[in-house]
C-alpha cells in the first residue's frame, strides 16, 4: 500500500510539471499517433493537401462543421475527436479526425459555399 501511495504522489508531481502539449498528447493517445502518421487527417491537413491552406480560421471552422455533418449523415455517428493545437492562437481544441480519403471531406466542400471554389474535377 505504501508503494502505491508513493507512486501516486510521484505521478501527480510529474503530471503537474509536464508540458501542456504532452498532457494533450496523452489524452488523445493512439488517435494523435494516427494523425501524426497520416492515417487520420484533420481539416487543416486536408485543406493543405488541396490548396486551401490560406483560408481564414472562420471558414475552416465552418468547413469542419459541414464535414462533421456529412460524416454523421453517412455513418450515423460523429467522427473521432482529437486534441489539436490551434495554428494561430496556440490554444488546444477538440477537433475531428477523418480518414485521408473519407467522402465526408469532399461532401463538406460541396455543401459549404465558402469552399466550393476548391473543388476540382479530380476531387468531385
C-alpha positions, 0 to 999 in steps of 0.5 A: 500500500505504501508503494502505491501511495508513493507512486501516486504522489510521484505521478501527480508531481510529474503530471503537474510539471509536464508540458501542456502539449504532452498532457494533450498528447496523452489524452488523445493517445493512439488517435494523435499517433494516427494523425501524426502518421497520416492515417487520420487527417484533420481539416487543416491537413486536408485543406493543405493537401488541396490548396486551401491552406490560406483560408481564414480560421472562420471558414475552416471552422465552418468547413469542419462543421459541414464535414462533421455533418456529412460524416454523421449523415453517412455513418450515423455517428460523429467522427473521432475527436482529437486534441489539436493545437490551434495554428494561430492562437496556440490554444488546444481544441477538440477537433475531428479526425477523418480518414485521408480519403473519407467522402465526408471531406469532399461532401463538406466542400460541396455543401459549404459555399465558402469552399466550393471554389476548391473543388476540382474535377479530380476531387468531385 
